[in-house]
Amino acid sequence: MTQPVKLYSHAGGPNPWKVAIIMEELGVPYESIMMDFGDLKKEPFESINPNGRVPAIEVPQSGLKLWESGAIIDYLLETHDKNNSLSYTSVPEKYDTKAWFELQKTGQGPYFGQRAWFTLYHQDKIDSCLDRYGNEIRRVIGVIDAHLKKTGTPYLVGDKLTYADLAFMPWHWLLLSPPHIMGADFPNEWKEKYPTAWAWNERVSERPSVKKVREDRSKAIAASKK
């Protein structure tokens, strides 16, 4: 019997959940291990991820320990997506997908994360920071909206859902449900100003994998508050 992959996660952090979505899509058995922030930057976890953050995985069959969500997703695709169900082999589609995934990792994640930090955790309210990262959130969504309007395609690359589409979803949850890092009215702004990107988000959100993982995250958040 195949032992499940150990996915080190945190209830609130979006990046582990995008790894979970990919594993759900690919049918990879896994177990999510919820970590306390205080345990991340010390042993034994630092032997798994020297950067002391989640996500990280351990693969029992091979002994592989891997960290950073992008590297983990690359591994999952190479190892478990032999039929390229979430990716392309054709050019330029293969590299277009990689480009959108890079935008998710280097654009969406950092900007959304900084907005979350200055909204939820920073001891002082700094309007200039909130404005900067709020405007970057709008810019990233606007880039997607303009691209989908231009191409007329349902997904970021062609007519096929890929890992790039899926990777954007968990950070969007911070906008669409508590803690509403852009305010509770932002979903209406998104619908009105970026309707094509909104329709794309709704389309991808209906995937069984995305719905299941979002529910798993909600349960993990509820459990962490007990």
C-alpha positions in Angstrom: 0.0 0.0 0.0 1.3 3.4 -1.0 2.1 5.6 1.9 0.7 9.2 1.6 2.9 12.1 0.9 3.3 14.3 4.0 2.3 17.9 3.2 3.4 20.3 5.9 0.8 23.0 5.9 -0.8 25.8 7.9 -4.5 26.7 8.1 -4.2 30.3 7.0 -1.3 30.3 4.6 -2.4 29.9 0.9 0.7 28.3 -0.6 0.3 24.8 1.0 -3.2 24.7 -0.2 -2.3 25.2 -3.9 0.0 22.2 -3.5 -3.0 20.3 -2.1 -5.1 21.2 -5.1 -2.6 19.8 -7.5 -2.3 16.6 -5.5 -6.1 16.3 -5.5 -6.2 16.8 -9.3 -3.5 14.2 -9.9 -4.9 11.7 -7.4 -1.7 11.7 -5.2 -2.4 10.3 -1.7 -1.4 12.8 0.9 -1.9 13.9 4.5 -1.8 17.5 5.6 0.2 18.1 8.8 -0.8 21.5 10.3 2.2 23.3 11.7 2.5 26.0 14.3 4.5 29.0 13.2 6.7 28.6 16.3 7.8 25.2 15.2 8.9 26.2 11.7 12.2 27.8 12.3 13.7 25.1 14.5 14.5 21.4 14.3 13.2 19.0 13.3 11.4 21.0 10.6 14.4 23.0 9.5 15.9 19.7 8.3 13.0 19.4 6.0 12.9 23.1 4.9 16.0 25.2 5.8 13.9 28.3 5.1 11.5 27.4 7.9 8.3 27.9 6.0 5.4 25.9 4.6 4.7 24.1 2.4 7.2 21.3 2.4 6.7 17.6 1.6 8.2 14.3 2.5 7.8 11.4 0.2 8.0 8.1 2.2 8.7 5.9 -0.8 11.8 7.8 -1.9 12.8 9.7 1.2 12.5 13.0 -0.8 12.2 16.2 1.2 11.2 19.1 -0.9 10.3 22.7 -0.1 9.0 25.8 -1.9 5.6 25.4 -3.5 6.8 26.0 -7.1 9.5 23.2 -6.8 6.9 20.9 -5.2 4.4 21.4 -8.0 7.1 20.9 -10.6 8.0 17.6 -8.9 4.3 16.5 -8.8 3.8 17.3 -12.4 6.9 15.5 -13.5 6.3 12.5 -11.4 2.5 12.1 -11.4 1.2 13.9 -14.6 2.5 11.5 -17.2 -0.5 12.2 -19.4 -0.1 16.0 -19.1 -3.6 16.5 -17.8 -2.6 19.8 -16.2 0.1 20.9 -18.6 1.0 21.2 -22.3 3.8 19.6 -24.3 3.3 21.8 -27.3 5.2 25.1 -27.8 4.4 27.9 -27.1 1.7 26.6 -24.7 4.1 24.8 -22.5 6.2 27.9 -21.8 3.1 30.2 -21.7 1.9 28.1 -18.8 5.2 28.4 -17.1 5.1 32.2 -17.5 1.7 32.4 -15.8 2.9 30.2 -13.0 5.8 32.5 -12.6 3.4 35.5 -12.3 1.5 33.6 -9.6 4.7 33.0 -7.6 6.4 36.3 -8.1 3.5 38.7 -8.5 0.3 37.4 -7.0 1.7 35.6 -3.9 4.1 38.4 -2.7 1.7 41.3 -3.3 -1.3 39.5 -1.8 0.9 38.4 1.1 2.1 41.9 1.8 -1.4 43.3 1.8 -2.4 40.5 4.2 0.5 41.4 6.5 -0.2 45.1 6.6 -3.9 44.5 7.0 -3.9 41.7 9.6 -0.6 41.7 11.5 1.4 44.9 11.3 1.2 46.8 14.6 0.5 50.1 12.8 -1.8 51.0 10.0 0.3 52.4 7.2 -2.0 53.7 4.5 0.8 54.0 1.9 1.6 50.3 2.2 -2.1 49.3 2.1 -2.5 51.4 -1.0 0.5 50.1 -2.7 -0.3 46.4 -2.3 -4.0 47.0 -2.8 -3.2 48.6 -6.2 -0.9 45.7 -7.1 -3.7 43.2 -6.3 -5.9 45.2 -8.7 -3.1 45.3 -11.3 -2.5 41.5 -11.2 -6.2 40.8 -11.6 -6.3 43.4 -14.3 -3.5 41.6 -16.2 -5.5 38.4 -16.2 -8.7 40.2 -17.1 -7.1 41.9 -20.1 -5.4 38.7 -21.3 -8.6 36.6 -21.2 -10.5 39.3 -23.0 -7.9 39.5 -25.7 -7.6 35.7 -26.2 -11.2 34.8 -25.7 -10.1 31.6 -24.0 -11.6 30.2 -20.8 -8.3 29.5 -19.1 -4.9 31.3 -19.0 -3.5 29.1 -21.7 -6.0 28.0 -24.4 -9.0 25.9 -23.7 -7.3 23.7 -21.2 -7.2 24.1 -17.4 -3.6 23.9 -16.2 -1.6 24.0 -13.0 -1.2 27.7 -13.5 -4.9 28.4 -13.3 -5.2 26.3 -10.2 -2.2 27.9 -8.4 -3.9 31.3 -8.3 -7.0 30.1 -6.4 -5.9 29.9 -2.7 -4.7 33.5 -2.6 -8.0 34.6 -4.0 -9.7 33.1 -1.0 -8.2 35.9 1.1 -10.1 38.4 -1.1 -13.4 36.6 -1.3 -14.0 35.4 2.3 -12.8 36.3 5.8 -10.3 37.9 6.5 -11.3 40.0 3.4 -7.8 41.6 3.1 -9.2 44.1 0.5 -12.4 44.7 2.4 -15.8 42.9 2.3 -16.9 45.0 -0.7 -14.0 44.0 -3.0 -15.7 41.0 -4.6 -18.3 43.4 -6.0 -15.5 45.7 -7.3 -13.8 42.7 -8.9 -17.1 41.6 -10.6 -17.7 45.1 -12.0 -14.2 46.1 -13.1 -12.7 42.8 -14.1 -15.6 40.6 -15.1 -13.7 38.3 -17.4 -11.2 37.5 -14.7 -14.1 37.1 -12.3 -15.7 34.5 -14.6 -12.4 32.7 -14.9 -12.0 32.5 -11.1 -15.6 31.2 -10.8 -15.0 28.6 -13.5 -11.8 27.3 -11.8 -13.4 27.5 -8.4 -16.0 24.9 -9.5 -13.4 22.2 -9.9 -14.0 19.4 -7.4 -10.3 19.7 -6.3 -10.6 23.4 -5.5 -13.9 23.0 -3.7 -12.6 20.2 -1.6 -9.4 21.9 -0.6 -11.1 25.1 0.2 -13.4 23.2 2.5 -10.5 21.4 4.1 -8.9 24.8 4.7 -12.0 26.1 6.3 -12.1 23.1 8.6 -8.4 23.6 9.5 -9.0 27.3 10.4 -12.0 26.4 12.5 -10.0 23.7 14.3 -7.1 26.1 15.0 -9.5 28.5 16.8 -10.7 25.9 19.3 
